[in-house]
């Protein structure tokens, strides 16, 4: 559950819930990277970013472990939630991968991780991704944005869009969501609770969220912004409550997050770069309209006018505040957004449906 916010965990648990016989090889040994450690140390000394997983030595070591594991087992399909382990894999089995972005899309888009890469590291990253996509039978992409990035380097016939689900349990119905939304509107006239969930304060747009809350307060809507995951720099206004990191792998942390989603009115995440949108899926599951930027994979998880609003990149806090006012103050708008948000979760943004489709794709690859 602590890996990638629980995403691979949910893939595996739902595959098993569907009675799929899954042999798990995890974690892979990373001993090969010890030989490359001096390269990493030199890069850090030069304030450069180098990914040791992109070196052929590491990739061959990963492939060797998988090949040895598969050799004496009746495996039909190799599935990996990352392209890295399967880059140089050669075991005669069809390979399926399910990722949220290709390296080519992330480079020059996703901030510090990629910004300081020297040309040689960029070339290795692109080579790794291109080689892995050639090697797989099917590549599932968590958004249309991810698919478009992959389309430029891979055969389009092997690409499919399959969104990730919510990494929180959901035990309520659409009627429950409708009653909750109506109750919030009756109890909170001219009040609003915004929820922000994100670890990277700068990339996730924390400053925009704070300014949006300030503008709403100035407009006469008593607003509180609750921040989960980030530690904001400097002093914050009294209407901002910083809750820090909440561990959803613990029962108490999971319960706290669910209470926050249930208690909020609007989910705000002015993210400047986003590969996928698990937090948007979770907000939709609890009937929260989402307000974000139309960037990266965010638009796969927030359909503007359906379960929230996607604002053009670079849009101001004033624009965020105006959109939130429209959701809160237009007659019936909030309840409609809340209902549609849950329907988006129920129809598209849940692991049950996505993993069922994953199993169908894997079966198709095994037959062909």
N, C-alpha and C positions, 0 to 999 in steps of 0.2 A: 504493500500500500504506500510505502514511502518513495517508490520509484515513479518518476514522472506523474506525480499527483495521484497515483493509483491506477493510471490508465491501463498498463499491461495486466495488472491484477484483475481488473474488471473484464478485460478480453478473455483471460484464461478461465475465470470463474464462470462466466456465461457460456463458454464453450463446453465446460464440464456439465453445466446445468442442462445443456442440450444433449447429454449423453455421448459427447464426442470423446473418443479415446485419445488423450493427449499425453505424449511423452515429453517431459520438460527437461531441457538442458539449460540450466541457469543457476548461478552466474557463470559466464565463461571466464576461464583463467586469463589474467592480464599480464602474466609473467614476461611475455615477449616485449612488453613496453619498457621493462627494466633496461634492456639494451639500448633503448632510445632516450633514456632519461637525460643524458648529457645534452641532447638536442633541445629538450624542453627547458632545461635550466638555462642554456645559452639564450634561448628565445626570450625567457622572462627577464634575463639581465638586460636584454636590448629592448624591453617593453614591447615585445611582439607576441602574437598569439599563434601557437602551433598546436594542431590536434594530432596526437600520436596515433589515434585510431585510424588515421588516413594513410599511414605508411604501409607499404606492401608486407613488411615483416609482421606487423600486428595482424593485418587482414588474413595473411596465410595461416597464422597461428589459430585465429578464430575458426577459419574454414576447416583446418585439420581436426579440431576438437569436434566439430559437427559431423564431419565425415566418419570419424571413428565411432561416434555415438550411433549414427544411423546404420552402420555397416551390418550389425547383427540383429537389427530390429525390423519389424514389418511396417516400415513407415511409408505412407502414401504421399504425403505433402510436407514440405518444410515451411513453417510459418514463422516470420520474424517481424516484431513491431519496430524494427530498425533496418535500414539497408546495410549498415556496416558489417554485421557478422556474415552476411551472405554474399559479399562482394566477390570473393574468389572461390566460393563454394563450388565443388564439382563432385556430386554424388549420384547423378543420374535421376534425381527426384525433382518434380516440379516445385518451384519456390514461389511463395506468396508473401508480400510485405505490405504493411499498413502504416503509413507515416503521415505527418502533418505538413511536411515541406521538403523540397529538395535543396541541396546545398546552393545551387545556382540562384534560387529565389531568396535565400537567407543572406547571402553575401551582399553587402552594400545596403541591407535593409534592417537587420536585426541588432543594430547597436554594437556595443563594445566587443562582444564575443568575436565578431567577424571583422570589425573595423581595423584592427591592428595586425591583420594577417599579412605576411610578406607575400610577394607574387608566387614563390615556390609552394607555400602552404595553400594558397588559393588554387593553384594548378592541381595539387594532390587532391584537394576536396572535390573539385569538379571531376577529376578522373575516377575517384572512388564512386561517386554517385552515378556517373554514366555507366561504369562497369557493372555496378550492382543492378541497375535497371535493365541492362542487356541480359543479365544472368537470371532474372526472375521471370516466371510465367505470367504473373499478374501483380500489378502495383496498385494498391488501394490508397486513395488520397483523402485526407480528412476534410478537404474543402475544394471548391472549384478553383480557388486561387492556387492551391497546391498542385492540382491537376494541370493547370495552365503552365506552371513552372516546369512540370515534368514533361509536358507535351513537346517542348523544344529539344529534349535530349533523349526521348524514348518513343517507341512505337505506340501510337495512340490506341491501338487495338487492345493493349494490355492494361490500359489505365481505366480506373473506375473511381467515382466519388462515393465515399462512405463516411459520414460524419461520426465523430466520437460522441459518447453519451455523457450523462451526468455522473460524477463520482460521489454522489450522496444518495442514500436510500430514499425512496419515495413510496409512501403508503397511503396517500390521499387520492381523491378523485377530482374530476373536473367540477362537480357540484361543491365539493369542499373549497376549492379555489375560488369559485364564484361567490360563495357565502363570505369567505375571508375578505375578498376585495370589496364587496358591498359594505361589510362592517367597517373596514378601514375608512372608506369615504364618509360614512355617517359619523364615525368617532373623531375624525381628524380634519375638520374643516379648517382650511388655511394652515395646515401642518403637513410636514413632509419629512420622512426619514430616508436618507440616501445610504446605500450600502456600496462600498468600494472594496474589492477583494483582489489583491495583487502584490507580489513580492517586490517587484522592481518599481519603486516609486516614480522614477523619472520616465521610464519607458511606458508605464501604464497610465501616465498622465495624472498623477496625484495632485499636482498644483492646479490643473484645470478643474478637477473635482472640488477642491477647496474654494476656488474662486466662484464656481457655479453655486455652491451652497451659500456663499456670501451674498451673491446677487439675488438669490431666492429670498433670503432673509430681508434684504433691503426692499424687495418687492412686496413685503407683507406676508410671506409664507414662512411660518416658523419652521426652520429647517435644521436638522442635525445630520451630520455626515459621520458615519461609522466606518473606520478604516481597519481592514484585516490584512495581515501579511506584511505590510510595509512599515518601516520606521522613517517617518518623514523628517527631513532636515529642518533644524531651527524650531522656533516656537510656532504654535498653531493657535487659531482663534478658539474661543470657548465652545463654539458650536461643533467642533471637530473632536471626536472621541477615537483615539488610537488604541486598538485592542491587541496589536502585535500579531505574531504568528500563532495560529490555532492548528494543532495537530489533529487532522481528521482520522488518523489511524487509531486514536484512543476513543473510547466511548464518550468520555466527557467532552472531548474536542468536537466529535461528530455532532453530539447533542447541541453544543453551543453554536456551531455553524448553522444547523437546521433552524434553531431559534432566531438567528440573525436574518436568514432568508425569509422566514415566515413573518418576522416583525417589520421588515423594511417595506417601503412603498415603491422605490425605484432602485434599480441596479445601475450604477454609473461606472463606466470604465473607459475613460478617454485615451485608450491605448494608441500609441504611435506606431507600433509594430506588433502583429499578432499572427502566429501561424495557425492556431486552432482556438476554439473557444469553449473549453469545458466549463468555465465559470458562467458563460452565457447559457449553456445547457442547464446548469444547476439553477440559475435564476429563473429560467423559463419553467423548470419543473415546479417551482414554488410560486408561479404566477406573477413574477416581477417583470414589468416592462423594463427593457434594457436601453440605455442610451450610450452610444459609443461612436467611434470614427469608422467610416467605411474604408477599412484598410485590411490588407492581407486576408486571412481566413475568417475575420470577424463577420463578414457579410454572409457567410454560410450559416452562421448561428443566430444572427440577428437580421431578420428580414424587415426592412424599414416599412412602417405602417402596419405591420403584422404583430410581431412580439416586441417591438421597440422602434427606435429611430437610429439610423446610421447617418452621421453628419460628415460632410466632405472633409477630408484631411486638412488640418490647419484651421478648421472652424473655431471660433472664439468661445470662451466661457459664456458670453452673452447668448450665443446660439444654443448652447446646452440648456441654459436657464429658460430660454423661450420655449424650447421643445418640451421640457419638463412641465412648465406652466400649462402648455396645451394639453398634455396628458392628464394633468390633475384637475384642470378647471373646465374643460369642455364637457358638457353633460353626457354622462354615460361612457366617456372615452376611457377612463381608467379601468372600469369593469370589463370593457371590450378588449383592451390590451391584455389584461390579466388572463382572461379566458383564452384568447388566441395564443398567449405565451405557453399556457399549459398544453394546448393542442399541438403546438410545435414540438414540445417535449414528447408528448405521447405518440405523435406520428413519425418524428424523425430523429430526435435528439436523445435517444435512450439506447443503452447497451443491448437490451433484449432484441430489438429489431435489427440493429447494426450487426451484432454478432451472428444472428440468424442468417443475415445476408452473407457475412463472411464465410460461414460454413457452406453455403450454397456455392460460393465462388471456389472454395477449396475443393469441394466435391467435383465441380466442373473441371478443374485443373487435373485432378486425379484421374478422371475418365479420359481426358484428352492427352 
